Amino acid sequence: MSTANIIILLSIVVAVALGYKLKINIGLFAIAFAFLLGCFLAGFSPSKVMNEWPLKLFFQMFTVTFFYAFAQQNGTLELIARNLVYSVRRIPWLIPIVIWIVTAVLAGIGPGSVAMFLCLAPLIMQIINETKVHPALGAVILVTGASGGAWSPIAVNGITTAGLIEQAGYSAEQAAAYGVAVWRNVLTACALLFLICYFIFRGFRAKPSNMDKPEPFNRKQITTMALILLMLLIIVVPNVLKGITGNAAIAAFAGKLDITFLAVILAIVGMILKIGDEKKALASVPWHTILMMCGVGMLIGVASQAGALEYLSSYIGENFNPAAVPFAVCLVAGVMSFFSSTMGVVLPTLYPLVFAICTLSGADPVVLFSVIPIAACLTGISPVSLAGGLALANTDEDKRNRMFFTLILCAVGFLVYVLLATAVHLIH
């Protein structure tokens, strides 16, 4: 392996370390390294480096998060959650379970995990506090609920994952099929872990909630729900009919219905119907995460073009047997997530390696594509990650010190859980 390729690979680690240490977006460092190393070390032209910017990924993340920003901005998602929790307030043992289901469903219909972390963390922690349940269970609900739903094929995480799988070297059809399998594995692992923690933290001993009756849905919120439902129908119904009838015309029509473009059209309809403010919705788009993902993707693209990823994949594929590969990848993903974003760094860094690793070692790509997000999102309960940090910030002040160490233990324990789940083939 050339010195140039070693330096390019090390630059990925350096970009993450510098971003974490200096509190500057990792994507900016990645873009800078992509240009400096790509042009002056690998001999690429600036245009070739620029072409490594993952345009499709950028477009998908922007349009879908922009559409759902209106639902977050006008309080639709939070009010849906409040109404469902209020309906079971007198059945206390059921409250944590309902919160988990609501979080998973809301994340799964489109907004993804980050939107749910930001939108529901205060509400979940407030309800957990009112019902006298250990606050760590609130953090578990937030992480496993949002993650369990967010990898659905119509949610931001699921759409992004399918795009990254396609970029890794698989066809669009394989990427879609693998994406569904990843969601199945993530949902199964998250649901089982929630149930385990429900008993560990004694969610069944919850006290009745005294929350006030939520306000009725206003016109903007009703319109927003109608637009979300319309998007789901447009995406789901033609694909179901395609599977049932096998009709070529329906299949061709369904193939044109890309959620990326539908999100733009329905966002325009929503703005015409005045469901929210365009400027506020644009400000709510997770630009930080998008820049991080695309910047890292650009550097990964340069590394791939230079041959660095081929060497790294070959090393893993030739030196680990198929049974050991998932454990190695799981550990790397989990440790990376302690210090960086699942969607912004872990997936864009590790997914490009999967195709070559599986080709050389014979490992199952579905398992590798699954253990990466599962390990990464579950260790995100760490108090220095977004979800864990939000849970900690919304915990009563007198409980925060103890909660901090509990979340650290949970992050380590959850990584062990993923390793065990891989060993018993729960992830398959």
C-alpha positions as a Markdown table, in Angstrom:
| # | Residue | x | y | z |
|---|---|---|---|---|
| 1 | Met | 0.0 | 0.0 | 0.0 |
| 2 | Ser | 1.4 | 3.4 | -0.9 |
| 3 | Thr | 2.2 | 6.1 | 1.6 |
| 4 | Ala | -0.4 | 8.4 | -0.1 |
| 5 | Asn | -3.2 | 5.9 | 0.6 |
| 6 | Ile | -2.1 | 5.5 | 4.3 |
| 7 | Ile | -2.2 | 9.3 | 4.6 |
| 8 | Ile | -5.6 | 9.5 | 3.0 |
| 9 | Leu | -7.0 | 6.9 | 5.3 |
| 10 | Leu | -5.5 | 8.6 | 8.4 |
| 11 | Ser | -7.0 | 11.9 | 7.3 |
| 12 | Ile | -10.5 | 10.5 | 7.9 |
| 13 | Val | -9.5 | 9.8 | 11.5 |
| 14 | Val | -7.8 | 13.2 | 11.8 |
| 15 | Ala | -10.9 | 15.0 | 10.4 |
| 16 | Val | -13.2 | 13.3 | 13.0 |
| 17 | Ala | -10.7 | 14.0 | 15.8 |
| 18 | Leu | -10.2 | 17.7 | 14.9 |
| 19 | Gly | -14.0 | 18.3 | 14.5 |
| 20 | Tyr | -14.6 | 16.7 | 17.9 |
| 21 | Lys | -11.8 | 18.5 | 19.6 |
| 22 | Leu | -12.3 | 22.0 | 18.1 |
| 23 | Lys | -16.2 | 21.8 | 17.9 |
| 24 | Ile | -16.1 | 22.5 | 14.2 |
| 25 | Asn | -18.2 | 20.6 | 11.7 |
| 26 | Ile | -16.3 | 17.4 | 10.7 |
| 27 | Gly | -17.5 | 17.8 | 7.2 |
| 28 | Leu | -15.6 | 21.0 | 6.7 |
| 29 | Phe | -12.3 | 19.3 | 7.7 |
| 30 | Ala | -13.2 | 16.4 | 5.4 |
| 31 | Ile | -13.8 | 18.7 | 2.4 |
| 32 | Ala | -10.5 | 20.5 | 3.1 |
| 33 | Phe | -8.6 | 17.1 | 3.3 |
| 34 | Ala | -10.4 | 15.8 | 0.2 |
| 35 | Phe | -9.1 | 18.8 | -1.8 |
| 36 | Leu | -5.6 | 18.9 | -0.4 |
| 37 | Leu | -4.9 | 15.2 | -0.5 |
| 38 | Gly | -6.9 | 14.5 | -3.6 |
| 39 | Cys | -5.2 | 17.2 | -5.7 |
| 40 | Phe | -1.7 | 17.4 | -4.3 |
| 41 | Leu | -1.1 | 13.8 | -3.1 |
| 42 | Ala | -3.3 | 11.6 | -5.4 |
| 43 | Gly | -2.9 | 13.9 | -8.4 |
| 44 | Phe | -6.6 | 14.4 | -9.1 |
| 45 | Ser | -8.0 | 17.6 | -10.7 |
| 46 | Pro | -10.2 | 19.9 | -8.5 |
| 47 | Ser | -13.1 | 19.0 | -10.7 |
| 48 | Lys | -12.7 | 15.3 | -10.1 |
| 49 | Val | -12.5 | 15.9 | -6.3 |
| 50 | Met | -15.7 | 18.1 | -6.6 |
| 51 | Asn | -17.5 | 15.3 | -8.4 |
| 52 | Glu | -17.1 | 13.1 | -5.3 |
| 53 | Trp | -19.6 | 15.3 | -3.5 |
| 54 | Pro | -22.6 | 12.9 | -2.9 |
| 55 | Leu | -25.2 | 15.0 | -4.7 |
| 56 | Lys | -28.0 | 12.4 | -4.5 |
| 57 | Leu | -27.5 | 12.0 | -0.8 |
| 58 | Phe | -27.5 | 15.8 | -0.2 |
| 59 | Phe | -30.7 | 16.2 | -2.3 |
| 60 | Gln | -32.5 | 13.3 | -0.5 |
| 61 | Met | -31.7 | 14.6 | 3.0 |
| 62 | Phe | -32.5 | 18.2 | 2.3 |
| 63 | Thr | -35.9 | 17.7 | 0.6 |
| 64 | Val | -37.3 | 15.2 | 3.1 |
| 65 | Thr | -36.2 | 17.0 | 6.2 |
| 66 | Phe | -37.5 | 20.3 | 4.8 |
| 67 | Phe | -40.9 | 18.8 | 4.3 |
| 68 | Tyr | -41.1 | 17.4 | 7.8 |
| 69 | Ala | -39.7 | 20.6 | 9.3 |
| 70 | Phe | -43.2 | 22.1 | 8.9 |
| 71 | Ala | -44.7 | 19.3 | 11.0 |
| 72 | Gln | -42.0 | 19.9 | 13.7 |
| 73 | Gln | -42.4 | 23.7 | 13.5 |
| 74 | Asn | -46.1 | 23.9 | 13.9 |
| 75 | Gly | -46.3 | 21.4 | 16.7 |
| 76 | Thr | -48.1 | 18.6 | 14.8 |
| 77 | Leu | -45.7 | 15.8 | 15.8 |
| 78 | Glu | -45.6 | 16.8 | 19.5 |
| 79 | Leu | -49.4 | 17.1 | 19.7 |
| 80 | Ile | -49.9 | 13.7 | 18.2 |
| 81 | Ala | -47.6 | 12.2 | 20.8 |
| 82 | Arg | -49.4 | 14.2 | 23.6 |
| 83 | Asn | -52.8 | 12.9 | 22.6 |
| 84 | Leu | -51.8 | 9.3 | 22.4 |
| 85 | Val | -50.0 | 9.4 | 25.8 |
| 86 | Tyr | -53.0 | 11.3 | 27.4 |
| 87 | Ser | -55.3 | 8.5 | 26.2 |
| 88 | Val | -53.5 | 5.9 | 28.5 |
| 89 | Arg | -52.6 | 8.3 | 31.4 |
| 90 | Arg | -54.7 | 6.2 | 33.8 |
| 91 | Ile | -53.0 | 2.9 | 32.8 |
| 92 | Pro | -49.5 | 3.8 | 34.1 |
| 93 | Trp | -47.6 | 0.6 | 33.3 |
| 94 | Leu | -48.7 | 1.1 | 29.6 |
| 95 | Ile | -47.4 | 4.7 | 29.4 |
| 96 | Pro | -43.7 | 3.9 | 28.6 |
| 97 | Ile | -44.8 | 1.4 | 26.0 |
| 98 | Val | -47.1 | 3.8 | 24.3 |
| 99 | Ile | -44.4 | 6.5 | 24.3 |
| 100 | Trp | -42.0 | 4.1 | 22.7 |
| 101 | Ile | -44.5 | 3.1 | 20.0 |
| 102 | Val | -45.5 | 6.7 | 19.3 |
| 103 | Thr | -41.8 | 7.7 | 19.0 |
| 104 | Ala | -41.1 | 4.8 | 16.6 |
| 105 | Val | -44.1 | 5.4 | 14.4 |
| 106 | Leu | -43.5 | 9.2 | 14.2 |
| 107 | Ala | -39.9 | 8.6 | 13.3 |
| 108 | Gly | -40.9 | 5.9 | 10.8 |
| 109 | Ile | -43.3 | 8.0 | 8.8 |
| 110 | Gly | -40.6 | 10.3 | 7.6 |
| 111 | Pro | -38.8 | 12.7 | 10.0 |
| 112 | Gly | -36.1 | 10.2 | 11.1 |
| 113 | Ser | -34.3 | 10.0 | 14.4 |
| 114 | Val | -32.7 | 13.4 | 14.7 |
| 115 | Ala | -36.0 | 15.2 | 14.3 |
| 116 | Met | -37.5 | 13.0 | 17.0 |
| 117 | Phe | -34.6 | 13.5 | 19.3 |
| 118 | Leu | -35.1 | 17.3 | 19.1 |
| 119 | Cys | -38.9 | 17.3 | 19.1 |
| 120 | Leu | -39.8 | 14.6 | 21.7 |
| 121 | Ala | -36.9 | 14.6 | 24.2 |
| 122 | Pro | -38.4 | 17.3 | 26.5 |
| 123 | Leu | -41.9 | 15.7 | 26.3 |
| 124 | Ile | -40.6 | 12.1 | 27.0 |
| 125 | Met | -38.4 | 13.2 | 29.9 |
| 126 | Gln | -41.3 | 15.2 | 31.4 |
| 127 | Ile | -43.7 | 12.3 | 31.2 |
| 128 | Ile | -41.1 | 9.9 | 32.7 |
| 129 | Asn | -40.5 | 12.4 | 35.5 |
| 130 | Glu | -44.3 | 12.7 | 36.2 |
| 131 | Thr | -44.8 | 9.0 | 36.3 |
| 132 | Lys | -41.8 | 8.5 | 38.8 |
| 133 | Val | -39.9 | 6.2 | 36.5 |
| 134 | His | -36.1 | 6.1 | 36.4 |
| 135 | Pro | -35.0 | 8.8 | 33.9 |
| 136 | Ala | -32.7 | 6.4 | 32.1 |
| 137 | Leu | -35.8 | 4.7 | 30.8 |
| 138 | Gly | -36.7 | 8.0 | 29.1 |
| 139 | Ala | -33.4 | 8.0 | 27.4 |
| 140 | Val | -33.8 | 4.4 | 26.3 |
| 141 | Ile | -37.3 | 5.2 | 24.9 |
| 142 | Leu | -35.9 | 8.2 | 23.0 |
| 143 | Val | -32.9 | 6.3 | 21.5 |
| 144 | Thr | -34.5 | 2.9 | 20.7 |
| 145 | Gly | -37.9 | 4.3 | 19.7 |
| 146 | Ala | -36.6 | 6.9 | 17.3 |
| 147 | Ser | -34.0 | 4.5 | 15.9 |
| 148 | Gly | -36.4 | 1.6 | 15.6 |
| 149 | Gly | -38.7 | 3.6 | 13.4 |
| 150 | Ala | -36.2 | 5.8 | 11.6 |
| 151 | Trp | -34.8 | 3.2 | 9.3 |
| 152 | Ser | -38.1 | 2.6 | 7.5 |
| 153 | Pro | -37.9 | 2.9 | 3.7 |
| 154 | Ile | -39.8 | 6.2 | 3.8 |
| 155 | Ala | -37.9 | 7.9 | 6.6 |
| 156 | Val | -34.8 | 10.0 | 6.3 |
| 157 | Asn | -32.5 | 7.4 | 7.8 |
| 158 | Gly | -33.9 | 4.6 | 5.7 |
| 159 | Ile | -33.7 | 6.7 | 2.5 |
| 160 | Thr | -30.2 | 7.7 | 3.3 |
| 161 | Thr | -29.1 | 4.2 | 4.1 |
| 162 | Ala | -30.5 | 2.8 | 0.8 |
| 163 | Gly | -28.6 | 5.6 | -1.0 |
| 164 | Leu | -25.3 | 4.7 | 0.7 |
| 165 | Ile | -25.8 | 1.0 | 0.0 |
| 166 | Glu | -26.2 | 1.8 | -3.7 |
| 167 | Gln | -23.1 | 4.0 | -3.6 |
| 168 | Ala | -21.2 | 1.1 | -2.0 |
| 169 | Gly | -21.5 | -0.9 | -5.2 |
| 170 | Tyr | -25.0 | -2.5 | -5.2 |
| 171 | Ser | -27.8 | -2.0 | -7.7 |
| 172 | Ala | -30.8 | 0.2 | -6.9 |
| 173 | Glu | -33.0 | -3.0 | -6.5 |
| 174 | Gln | -30.5 | -4.6 | -4.1 |
| 175 | Ala | -30.1 | -1.4 | -2.2 |
| 176 | Ala | -33.8 | -1.2 | -1.7 |
| 177 | Ala | -34.1 | -4.8 | -0.5 |
| 178 | Tyr | -31.1 | -4.5 | 1.8 |
| 179 | Gly | -32.5 | -1.3 | 3.2 |
| 180 | Val | -35.8 | -3.1 | 4.2 |
| 181 | Ala | -33.7 | -5.9 | 5.8 |
| 182 | Val | -31.7 | -3.3 | 7.7 |
| 183 | Trp | -34.9 | -1.7 | 9.0 |
| 184 | Arg | -36.2 | -5.1 | 10.1 |
| 185 | Asn | -33.0 | -5.8 | 12.0 |
| 186 | Val | -32.8 | -2.3 | 13.6 |
| 187 | Leu | -36.5 | -2.4 | 14.6 |
| 188 | Thr | -36.1 | -5.9 | 16.1 |
| 189 | Ala | -32.9 | -5.1 | 18.0 |
| 190 | Cys | -34.4 | -1.8 | 19.4 |
| 191 | Ala | -37.7 | -3.3 | 20.4 |
| 192 | Leu | -36.1 | -6.1 | 22.3 |
| 193 | Leu | -33.7 | -3.8 | 24.0 |
| 194 | Phe | -36.5 | -1.5 | 25.1 |
| 195 | Leu | -38.4 | -4.4 | 26.6 |
| 196 | Ile | -35.3 | -5.5 | 28.5 |
| 197 | Cys | -34.8 | -2.0 | 29.8 |
| 198 | Tyr | -38.5 | -1.6 | 30.6 |
| 199 | Phe | -38.1 | -4.4 | 33.2 |
| 200 | Ile | -34.6 | -3.3 | 34.4 |
| 201 | Phe | -35.7 | 0.2 | 35.1 |
| 202 | Arg | -39.1 | -1.0 | 36.3 |
| 203 | Gly | -41.3 | 0.8 | 33.8 |
| 204 | Phe | -44.2 | -1.3 | 35.0 |
| 205 | Arg | -44.1 | 0.6 | 38.3 |
| 206 | Ala | -45.0 | 3.9 | 36.7 |
| 207 | Lys | -47.5 | 6.1 | 38.5 |
| 208 | Pro | -50.5 | 7.7 | 36.8 |
| 209 | Ser | -49.7 | 10.8 | 34.8 |
| 210 | Asn | -51.3 | 14.2 | 35.8 |
| 211 | Met | -50.7 | 15.7 | 32.4 |
| 212 | Asp | -53.3 | 18.2 | 31.2 |
| 213 | Lys | -55.6 | 17.4 | 28.3 |
| 214 | Pro | -53.9 | 18.5 | 25.1 |
| 215 | Glu | -55.3 | 21.3 | 23.0 |
| 216 | Pro | -57.3 | 20.3 | 19.9 |
| 217 | Phe | -55.5 | 20.2 | 16.6 |
| 218 | Asn | -55.7 | 23.5 | 14.7 |
| 219 | Arg | -56.2 | 24.0 | 11.0 |
| 220 | Lys | -52.4 | 24.1 | 10.2 |
| 221 | Gln | -51.9 | 20.8 | 12.1 |
| 222 | Ile | -54.8 | 19.0 | 10.5 |
| 223 | Thr | -53.5 | 20.1 | 7.1 |
| 224 | Thr | -50.0 | 18.9 | 7.9 |
| 225 | Met | -51.3 | 15.5 | 8.9 |
| 226 | Ala | -53.3 | 15.3 | 5.7 |
| 227 | Leu | -50.2 | 16.1 | 3.6 |
| 228 | Ile | -48.2 | 13.4 | 5.5 |
| 229 | Leu | -50.9 | 10.9 | 5.0 |
| 230 | Leu | -51.1 | 11.8 | 1.3 |
| 231 | Met | -47.4 | 11.3 | 0.9 |
| 232 | Leu | -47.6 | 7.9 | 2.5 |
| 233 | Leu | -50.5 | 6.9 | 0.3 |
| 234 | Ile | -48.8 | 8.0 | -2.9 |
| 235 | Ile | -45.6 | 6.1 | -2.0 |
| 236 | Val | -47.2 | 2.9 | -0.5 |
| 237 | Val | -50.4 | 2.2 | -2.6 |
| 238 | Pro | -48.8 | 2.0 | -6.1 |
| 239 | Asn | -46.0 | -0.2 | -4.8 |
| 240 | Val | -48.6 | -2.5 | -3.1 |
| 241 | Leu | -50.6 | -2.7 | -6.3 |
| 242 | Lys | -47.5 | -3.4 | -8.3 |
| 243 | Gly | -46.8 | -6.4 | -6.0 |
| 244 | Ile | -50.3 | -7.7 | -6.1 |
| 245 | Thr | -51.1 | -7.2 | -9.8 |
| 246 | Gly | -47.7 | -7.4 | -11.5 |
| 247 | Asn | -49.0 | -4.9 | -14.0 |
| 248 | Ala | -46.2 | -3.3 | -16.0 |
| 249 | Ala | -47.9 | 0.1 | -16.3 |
| 250 | Ile | -48.4 | 0.3 | -12.5 |
| 251 | Ala | -44.8 | -0.9 | -11.9 |
| 252 | Ala | -43.6 | 1.9 | -14.2 |
| 253 | Phe | -45.7 | 4.5 | -12.5 |
| 254 | Ala | -44.6 | 3.3 | -9.0 |
| 255 | Gly | -41.0 | 3.6 | -10.2 |
| 256 | Lys | -41.4 | 7.3 | -10.9 |
| 257 | Leu | -42.7 | 8.1 | -7.4 |
| 258 | Asp | -39.6 | 9.2 | -5.6 |
| 259 | Ile | -40.1 | 10.5 | -2.1 |
| 260 | Thr | -37.3 | 13.1 | -2.7 |
| 261 | Phe | -39.4 | 15.0 | -5.3 |
| 262 | Leu | -42.8 | 14.3 | -3.6 |
| 263 | Ala | -41.4 | 16.0 | -0.5 |
| 264 | Val | -40.7 | 19.2 | -2.5 |
| 265 | Ile | -44.1 | 19.2 | -4.2 |
| 266 | Leu | -46.0 | 18.6 | -0.9 |
| 267 | Ala | -43.8 | 21.2 | 0.8 |
| 268 | Ile | -44.9 | 23.7 | -1.8 |
| 269 | Val | -48.5 | 22.7 | -1.3 |
| 270 | Gly | -48.1 | 23.2 | 2.4 |
| 271 | Met | -46.6 | 26.6 | 2.0 |
| 272 | Ile | -49.4 | 27.7 | -0.3 |
| 273 | Leu | -51.8 | 26.4 | 2.4 |
| 274 | Lys | -49.8 | 28.4 | 5.0 |
| 275 | Ile | -49.0 | 25.5 | 7.4 |
| 276 | Gly | -45.7 | 27.1 | 8.4 |
| 277 | Asp | -43.0 | 29.6 | 7.6 |
| 278 | Glu | -40.6 | 28.8 | 4.8 |
| 279 | Lys | -37.7 | 30.6 | 6.4 |
| 280 | Lys | -38.2 | 28.8 | 9.7 |
| 281 | Ala | -38.6 | 25.5 | 8.0 |
| 282 | Leu | -35.3 | 26.0 | 6.1 |
| 283 | Ala | -33.6 | 27.0 | 9.3 |
| 284 | Ser | -34.9 | 23.7 | 10.9 |
| 285 | Val | -33.2 | 21.6 | 8.2 |
| 286 | Pro | -30.3 | 19.8 | 9.9 |
| 287 | Trp | -27.7 | 21.5 | 7.8 |
| 288 | His | -25.0 | 20.6 | 10.2 |
| 289 | Thr | -25.6 | 16.9 | 9.8 |
| 290 | Ile | -26.1 | 17.2 | 6.0 |
| 291 | Leu | -22.8 | 19.0 | 5.7 |
| 292 | Met | -21.1 | 16.5 | 7.9 |
| 293 | Met | -22.4 | 13.5 | 5.9 |
| 294 | Cys | -21.6 | 15.0 | 2.5 |
| 295 | Gly | -18.2 | 16.3 | 3.5 |
| 296 | Val | -17.2 | 12.9 | 4.9 |
| 297 | Gly | -18.7 | 11.3 | 1.8 |
| 298 | Met | -16.6 | 13.5 | -0.4 |
| 299 | Leu | -13.4 | 12.4 | 1.5 |
| 300 | Ile | -14.4 | 8.8 | 1.4 |
| 301 | Gly | -15.0 | 9.2 | -2.4 |
| 302 | Val | -11.5 | 10.5 | -2.8 |
| 303 | Ala | -10.1 | 7.6 | -0.7 |
| 304 | Ser | -12.0 | 5.2 | -2.9 |
| 305 | Gln | -10.7 | 6.7 | -6.2 |
| 306 | Ala | -7.2 | 6.7 | -4.8 |
| 307 | Gly | -7.5 | 2.9 | -4.0 |
| 308 | Ala | -7.2 | 3.4 | -0.2 |
| 309 | Leu | -10.6 | 1.8 | 0.6 |
| 310 | Glu | -9.8 | -1.2 | -1.7 |
| 311 | Tyr | -6.7 | -1.9 | 0.4 |
| 312 | Leu | -8.5 | -1.5 | 3.7 |
| 313 | Ser | -11.4 | -3.7 | 2.5 |
| 314 | Ser | -8.9 | -6.3 | 1.3 |
| 315 | Tyr | -7.1 | -6.4 | 4.6 |
| 316 | Ile | -10.3 | -7.0 | 6.6 |
| 317 | Gly | -11.7 | -9.5 | 4.0 |
| 318 | Glu | -8.5 | -11.5 | 3.9 |
| 319 | Asn | -7.6 | -11.5 | 7.6 |
| 320 | Phe | -11.0 | -12.1 | 9.2 |
| 321 | Asn | -13.1 | -15.2 | 8.6 |
| 322 | Pro | -16.8 | -14.5 | 7.7 |
| 323 | Ala | -18.0 | -15.2 | 11.2 |
| 324 | Ala | -15.6 | -12.7 | 12.8 |
| 325 | Val | -16.2 | -9.8 | 10.4 |
| 326 | Pro | -19.5 | -8.6 | 11.8 |
| 327 | Phe | -18.0 | -8.4 | 15.3 |
| 328 | Ala | -15.1 | -6.4 | 14.2 |
| 329 | Val | -17.3 | -4.0 | 12.2 |
| 330 | Cys | -19.7 | -3.8 | 15.1 |
| 331 | Leu | -17.0 | -2.8 | 17.6 |
| 332 | Val | -15.6 | -0.1 | 15.2 |
| 333 | Ala | -19.1 | 1.4 | 14.5 |
| 334 | Gly | -19.9 | 1.4 | 18.2 |
| 335 | Val | -16.7 | 3.0 | 19.3 |
| 336 | Met | -16.9 | 5.6 | 16.5 |
| 337 | Ser | -20.4 | 6.6 | 17.6 |
| 338 | Phe | -19.2 | 7.5 | 21.0 |
| 339 | Phe | -17.4 | 10.5 | 19.5 |
| 340 | Ser | -19.3 | 11.1 | 16.2 |
| 341 | Ser | -22.6 | 11.1 | 14.4 |
| 342 | Thr | -24.2 | 7.8 | 13.2 |
| 343 | Met | -25.6 | 9.3 | 10.0 |
| 344 | Gly | -22.9 | 12.0 | 9.6 |
| 345 | Val | -19.8 | 9.9 | 10.1 |
| 346 | Val | -20.2 | 6.3 | 10.9 |
| 347 | Leu | -22.4 | 5.2 | 8.0 |
| 348 | Pro | -20.6 | 7.2 | 5.3 |
| 349 | Thr | -17.3 | 5.9 | 6.5 |
| 350 | Leu | -18.0 | 2.2 | 7.0 |
| 351 | Tyr | -20.7 | 1.5 | 4.3 |
| 352 | Pro | -18.3 | 1.9 | 1.4 |
| 353 | Leu | -16.2 | -0.9 | 2.7 |
| 354 | Val | -18.9 | -3.5 | 2.9 |
| 355 | Phe | -19.0 | -4.6 | -0.8 |
| 356 | Ala | -15.3 | -5.4 | -1.0 |
| 357 | Ile | -15.3 | -7.0 | 2.5 |
| 358 | Cys | -18.2 | -9.3 | 1.6 |
| 359 | Thr | -16.7 | -10.2 | -1.8 |
| 360 | Leu | -13.4 | -11.2 | -0.2 |
| 361 | Ser | -14.5 | -12.8 | 3.0 |
| 362 | Gly | -17.9 | -14.2 | 2.1 |
| 363 | Ala | -19.6 | -12.3 | 5.0 |
| 364 | Asp | -23.3 | -11.5 | 4.7 |
| 365 | Pro | -23.9 | -7.9 | 3.5 |
| 366 | Val | -27.2 | -7.6 | 5.2 |
| 367 | Val | -25.6 | -8.4 | 8.6 |
| 368 | Leu | -22.8 | -5.9 | 8.0 |
| 369 | Phe | -25.2 | -3.2 | 6.8 |
| 370 | Ser | -27.3 | -3.8 | 9.8 |
| 371 | Val | -24.8 | -4.1 | 12.7 |
| 372 | Ile | -23.2 | -0.7 | 11.7 |
| 373 | Pro | -26.3 | 1.4 | 12.3 |
| 374 | Ile | -27.5 | -0.7 | 15.2 |
| 375 | Ala | -24.2 | -0.4 | 17.1 |
| 376 | Ala | -23.9 | 3.2 | 16.2 |
| 377 | Cys | -27.4 | 4.4 | 17.1 |
| 378 | Leu | -27.6 | 2.4 | 20.4 |
| 379 | Thr | -24.3 | 3.8 | 21.7 |
| 380 | Gly | -25.8 | 7.2 | 20.9 |
| 381 | Ile | -27.4 | 7.0 | 24.4 |
| 382 | Ser | -24.0 | 8.2 | 25.6 |
| 383 | Pro | -24.4 | 11.6 | 27.3 |
| 384 | Val | -21.8 | 13.1 | 24.9 |
| 385 | Ser | -24.0 | 12.1 | 21.9 |
| 386 | Leu | -27.1 | 14.0 | 20.7 |
| 387 | Ala | -29.8 | 11.7 | 22.0 |
| 388 | Gly | -28.1 | 11.0 | 25.4 |
| 389 | Gly | -27.2 | 14.7 | 25.8 |
| 390 | Leu | -30.8 | 15.8 | 25.2 |
| 391 | Ala | -32.1 | 13.2 | 27.7 |
| 392 | Leu | -29.6 | 14.4 | 30.2 |
| 393 | Ala | -30.4 | 18.1 | 29.6 |
| 394 | Asn | -34.1 | 17.4 | 30.3 |
| 395 | Thr | -33.4 | 15.4 | 33.5 |
| 396 | Asp | -34.0 | 17.1 | 36.9 |
| 397 | Glu | -30.9 | 18.9 | 38.0 |
| 398 | Asp | -30.5 | 16.9 | 41.2 |
| 399 | Lys | -30.4 | 13.6 | 39.2 |
| 400 | Arg | -28.1 | 14.6 | 36.4 |
| 401 | Asn | -24.8 | 13.5 | 37.9 |
| 402 | Arg | -26.1 | 10.0 | 38.6 |
| 403 | Met | -27.9 | 10.0 | 35.2 |
| 404 | Phe | -24.6 | 10.9 | 33.4 |
| 405 | Phe | -22.8 | 7.8 | 34.7 |
| 406 | Thr | -25.9 | 5.6 | 34.1 |
| 407 | Leu | -26.0 | 6.7 | 30.4 |
| 408 | Ile | -22.2 | 5.9 | 30.1 |
| 409 | Leu | -22.9 | 2.4 | 31.4 |
| 410 | Cys | -25.9 | 2.0 | 29.1 |
| 411 | Ala | -23.8 | 2.9 | 26.1 |
| 412 | Val | -21.2 | 0.3 | 26.9 |
| 413 | Gly | -23.8 | -2.3 | 27.8 |
| 414 | Phe | -25.7 | -1.6 | 24.6 |
| 415 | Leu | -22.6 | -2.3 | 22.5 |
| 416 | Val | -22.2 | -5.6 | 24.4 |
| 417 | Tyr | -25.9 | -6.3 | 23.6 |
| 418 | Val | -25.3 | -5.8 | 19.9 |
| 419 | Leu | -22.4 | -8.2 | 19.9 |
| 420 | Leu | -24.5 | -10.8 | 21.7 |
| 421 | Ala | -27.4 | -10.2 | 19.3 |
| 422 | Thr | -25.0 | -10.7 | 16.4 |
| 423 | Ala | -23.6 | -13.9 | 18.0 |
| 424 | Val | -27.1 | -15.5 | 18.4 |
| 425 | His | -28.1 | -14.4 | 14.8 |
| 426 | Leu | -30.8 | -12.0 | 16.0 |
| 427 | Ile | -29.3 | -9.8 | 13.3 |
| 428 | His | -29.5 | -11.7 | 10.0 |
